Amino acid sequence: MVNAGWIHPQGRAERVAGGYRISGRWRFGSGVTHCDVLVAGCEVHQDGHPEPDPATGHAKQWRVMVCSPKDFEVHDTWHTTGLAGSGSMDYSVANLFVPEAHSFSFAQPQRPGPLYRAPDAILRKMSGVPLGMARACIDYVRMLAPERGDRETGTPWVEDVRVQSTFAWAEMQLAGARAHVYDSLRSQWNKLSAEEPLTPQDRIAPALARYHAFRACRDIVRAFYDLMGGAAAYRPSPLDRWFRDAQTMCQHAVAQDSILQLTGNVLLGGRSTSPFF
């Protein structure tokens, strides 16, 4: 089944008999035009007041509502620089009843095992997108290299020091970013499998690895876009799409500079204000 929706608690859920009445407008509904299930993150209220979270003790409770897309209005808002194909449009609803059984909290895993226990479980897969894009970009330009030469000097690309250095630098950047992602996930997985408590380092390492993967891979795409010159600017070139997509995906919350502040705070003994680490 195709799932879509924004899990962040942008909506409001009023507790009623048997479930909730939800209202709100959510952004970034990637896949909303063709999904089977649409989710909507909400802050729970009872009798007009925020309801505390029984699992975490926080003053506010965050629950994700699992709904039918036909009950929502979809707004044509996704006109962007990149990621045009994701269709990440806004969607809204007013006073929709959602049964209790059709909602869940990340603080209360529905299944046992390490796959569901880590607070950032839903984010683990995200690094694959920039890593895959950067790999495709390097491979594509490398395929073109034997047929290209420097326009000004006539030096074949395969003999050009500038081109050689760019390829070596890109492979180094990608290998480092990929290793960081896999190392952080492997460490966290092993501890969760052994039912050992996660240290602050264990909790924030995947977040930093994700941030680095998005930023490093954007740098790789940009470097090859520059290397290809004017040829990269035409729509038939995949470099044009990768360049726009790489820039847009770095606007996602997991790739913004706020991650550095949030994780740095935890490293220095502070309490995380993020629900994901």
N, C-alpha and C positions, 0 to 999 in steps of 0.2 A: 504494500500500500504506500502511496505517496503521501508524505507528511510535510506540512508547511506551517509557517507561523513564527511569531516573535515571542520568546519565552519570558523576556524581561517584564516585570509587573507594571505595565503601562495602564492596565485596566483596573476596574474596581469590581469586587465580588461581594455582594451582600448575602450573608448567610440566611437561608430560609429553610423551611421544613424539607428535608430530603436532598438538599444541595445548595445551589447558589443562584442568584440573579446577577448576571454580569453585564457591564456596560463599559465602553471605551473605544479607543481608536489606536491601532497598533501599526508600526512601521516595519519595513523589511520583511514582508511576507513572501519570501522567495518560494516560487512554485505555487502561489495561491491560485493561479488560473486553472490549474489542472490537478489539484491535490484531492485525495480521498478523505484526509483528516486535516483539520485546521486547529492549531493550538493557540492559546492566548494567555499570556502571563497576567496574573491579577494580584492585587493586594486585598486581603480578606478583611471585611468589616462585619461587625455584628451590632445591631441596634444603632447604627451610625458611627461607630467607633472602631478604630483598628483592632483587630483580634490578634493577641500574642501568638507566637509560634510555639506549640507544645514540644516540638522536637529540638529546637535550638535555644529557646528561652528569649529570643529576640522580641522586641515590642511589636513588631509587625510580622505578619505571616504572608509568605509568597507561595501561591499555588498556581499551577498551570492547568488550564481548562482544555479538555479535549472535545472538539466540536465538529459539527458538519459544516463544510464551507458554504452550503446553500443558505445558511442562516445569517450570513454576513454580507455587508455591502463592500465591494472592492472598489477602490479609488485609483484611477489611472495617474499615478504619481511618479512612476519609475522612468524618468527621462534623465539619463546619467552619462558621464564620460565613458565609463566602462561597465563590464558585467551586465550589458543590456539584456542578454538572454536569460538572466535569472528571474526577470519579471517580479522583482521584490517590491510589489506595490503595497500601499496602505490598505487596511481593511477595518471595518467598524461594526458595532452592534449596540443595541440598546435594550436592556431589560430581558436578556435571553436566559432562560432557565437551563442550568447545567446540573445533572445529578451528581451527588457526591462521588459516586463510583467512576465518573468520567472526569476526575481531576486527580492531580498528584502533586507531591512536593519532593524536590530534590533532596531535602533533608531526611526523607523517609524512603529509602530505596525499596522498590517493589519486588526485587529479586536478590538472592544472596550472591556472593562472589565479588571478586575485585573489579570486574567490569562495571559494576553498578555502584561501588562504594566510594570511589574518589569524588570529591566535590566538583572536579572539573571533567567528569566522565564524558559529558556531552561535547566537550571541546577537543578531545584528544585527536580526533580525525582531521581537524582543520588544517594542520600544517601540511598535509598531503597536497593541498591545492597549490600553494606557492612553490613547494619543492618540485612538484610535477611540471609546473609551468616553466621553471628555470631549467629543468632538465631538457624539456622539449626545445626551449629557445637555444641552448648551447648546441644541441644536436642538429638543429635546423641550419644554423649559421655555419657550423662545421661542414655540413654537407655542401654548402655553397662555396666554401673557401677555395677549393682547387680551381674554380672557374673565374675567380675574381682577382683583380689587381688594383693597386693604388692609382687613382686617376692622374695624380700630379707627377709621380715619379715613375710609374710603369712597373713598379716592383710587384711581383706576384704575391698575393696574400700569404701563401704558405712560406714565403721567405721574408715577410715583413715583420720586423721586431715588434712593432706596435701591436700587430694582430696576434702574434705568438704570445705576447705577454698578456693580452686580454683573455685569451682562452685559458691560459694557465691560472690567472687570477680568478676567473669565473669557476673553474673546477675546484679550486681551493675553497672559495666562498661557499659553494654548494655543499661540498663534502663536510665542511665545518658545521654548517647549519643543520644538515641532515643528521650528523652524528649527535649533535646537541639534543635534537628532538628525540631520537631513539634512546639515547642514554638516560634522559630524564624520565621517559615513560617506562623504560625497563626497570629502573631503580624503584619507581613508585609501585609498579605492578608486583615486583618481588616482595616488597614489604606488605602490600595489601594481601597477597596470597598467603603470606606467613602470619597474617593477622597481627602485624606489628604496628604500633602507632607511627603516624607520619610526623616527621620533624618539620619545622618551618621551611627548611631547605627542600625537603621532599615536596612540600605543597606548592612552593613558588617556582621550582625549577621548570616544570612543563610550561608555565605561563611565560617565563622569560625565553624559553626555547621557541615557543610559538611566535612571540613578538620578533625575535631575531630572524626566524625563518621568513616571515613576511617581508621584513625590511631588507634582508640580504638578497632575497630573490628579486625584489623590485630593483635593487641596484644592478643585479646581473642583467635583467631585461633591458634596463636603461643603457647599460654599457654596450650591449650589442645593437640596440637601436641607434645609438650614436655611431658605432662602428660602420653600420650599413649605410649611413648617410641618407640621401634623399629617397633611395629605393624603399626604405622602411616606412615612409610616410603614406604610401598608397594602400588603400583598403584591401586589395588582393593579398598583400603581404601579411602573414600571421604575426609579424613583429608589431604591426600597427595595433592589432587587437590585444596582444600580450602587453604592450606598453600601456594601453588604456586600462586594461583589466588589473594589471599590477598596481597601478596608481589608485584605482578605486577600491580594491580589496584592502589596501592599507588604511582605509578610513574605518574599517571595522573596529569594534571596541577592543578586540584582542590584539590589535596591531598599533594602537595609539600610544602616545608617550605617557599617558596616565598609568599604564602598566608598570613603568619603571618606578613611579612614586609609590604605587600600591605595594609592589613586591619589596621595594627598598624599606618601606615602613615595617613590614613583617621581619625582614632580615635583621633589623635593628631593635627587635623586641616589641614592636607595636602589634596591635590586634588588627587582623584583616578586616577591611570594610567591603571586600568583594565576596559575593556568595560562592565564587568558584575556587578560592584557595585560602 
